[in-house]
Amino acid sequence: MCGRRVELRFDPYDLGRIEVYYAGRPFGQAVAHRVGRHVHPQAQEHDHEARLASGIDYTQLIVQEHATDRLARLISYHELAAGADDDDADDNDDGAGGVLALVRS
């Protein structure tokens, strides 16, 4: 049945039984196939434990970069208020005097 569309009927909570249908007719139960790594029969297998570790912890690098980026984007409300006192004293006539206020709506 290579190249043809089939219908698979199964219970999503129990994938132990999958039935195959083609053209509305049952064709039996699906058989599991393990897909493995395809290599030439004469190729020598490398020893996975013999590989040297690089010593680089990529996850830790990402965590550090995230923390540095986050710290760079923090807002200093104290500096904003201090800067607003200097700048707004001349230009602002609303009497707020550079004070930040949160209004709950």
C-alpha positions as CSV (number, residue, x, y, z in Angstrom):
1,M,0.0,0.0,0.0
2,C,2.9,2.3,-0.6
3,G,1.9,5.8,-1.7
4,R,-1.8,5.3,-0.8
5,R,-3.8,7.2,1.8
6,V,-5.1,5.1,4.7
7,E,-7.3,5.9,7.7
8,L,-6.0,5.1,11.2
9,R,-8.6,4.6,13.9
10,F,-7.5,4.6,17.5
11,D,-8.4,5.5,21.0
12,P,-6.2,8.6,21.9
13,Y,-6.0,7.3,25.5
14,D,-4.9,3.8,24.4
15,L,-2.5,3.7,21.5
16,G,-1.9,0.0,22.0
17,R,-4.4,-0.8,19.3
18,I,-4.5,1.1,16.0
19,E,-6.7,-0.2,13.2
20,V,-5.9,0.5,9.5
21,Y,-8.7,1.3,7.0
22,Y,-8.4,1.7,3.2
23,A,-11.3,2.7,1.0
24,G,-13.6,2.3,4.0
25,R,-12.6,-1.4,4.6
26,P,-10.6,-2.6,7.6
27,F,-7.1,-4.0,6.8
28,G,-6.2,-5.1,10.2
29,Q,-4.1,-3.8,13.1
30,A,-1.1,-1.5,12.6
31,V,2.2,-2.9,13.5
32,A,4.8,-0.7,15.3
33,H,8.0,-0.1,13.4
34,R,11.1,1.1,15.1
35,V,12.9,3.7,13.1
36,G,16.6,3.5,13.8
37,R,19.8,5.1,12.5
38,H,20.7,3.9,9.1
39,V,24.4,3.2,8.7
40,H,26.5,1.2,6.3
41,P,27.1,-2.4,7.6
42,Q,30.9,-2.0,7.4
43,A,30.9,1.4,9.2
44,Q,32.6,1.2,12.6
45,E,30.7,2.5,15.6
46,H,32.3,5.2,17.6
47,D,32.6,5.0,21.3
48,H,30.2,7.7,22.6
49,E,32.0,7.8,26.0
50,A,35.3,8.5,24.4
51,R,34.2,12.0,23.2
52,L,35.7,14.8,25.2
53,A,33.3,17.2,26.8
54,S,33.8,20.8,25.7
55,G,33.4,22.2,29.2
56,I,30.9,24.8,28.0
57,D,27.6,24.9,29.7
58,Y,25.3,26.4,27.1
59,T,22.3,26.5,29.3
60,Q,24.2,28.5,32.0
61,L,25.4,30.9,29.3
62,I,21.8,31.5,28.2
63,V,20.7,32.1,31.8
64,Q,23.5,34.6,32.4
65,E,22.8,36.4,29.2
66,H,19.1,36.6,30.1
67,A,19.9,38.0,33.6
68,T,22.3,40.6,32.2
69,D,19.8,41.7,29.6
70,R,17.1,41.9,32.2
71,L,19.2,44.0,34.5
72,A,20.1,46.3,31.7
73,R,16.4,47.0,31.1
74,L,15.4,47.7,34.7
75,I,13.9,51.1,35.3
76,S,15.3,53.2,38.1
77,Y,12.2,55.1,39.3
78,H,14.3,57.1,41.8
79,E,16.4,58.5,38.9
80,L,13.2,59.2,36.9
81,A,11.7,61.1,39.8
82,A,15.0,63.0,40.4
83,G,15.3,63.8,36.7
84,A,11.7,64.9,36.5
85,D,12.2,67.4,39.3
86,D,15.0,69.1,37.4
87,D,13.3,69.1,34.0
88,D,9.7,69.6,35.0
89,A,10.3,72.5,37.4
90,D,10.7,74.9,34.5
91,D,8.2,73.5,32.0
92,N,5.4,71.9,34.0
93,D,2.7,74.1,35.5
94,D,0.5,71.2,36.8
95,G,2.1,71.4,40.3
96,A,3.1,67.7,40.3
97,G,6.7,68.6,40.8
98,G,8.0,65.4,39.1
99,V,6.2,63.0,41.5
100,L,5.1,59.7,40.0
101,A,1.6,58.7,41.0
102,L,-0.3,55.5,40.3
103,V,-4.0,55.8,39.8
104,R,-6.2,52.9,40.3
105,S,-9.2,52.7,38.0
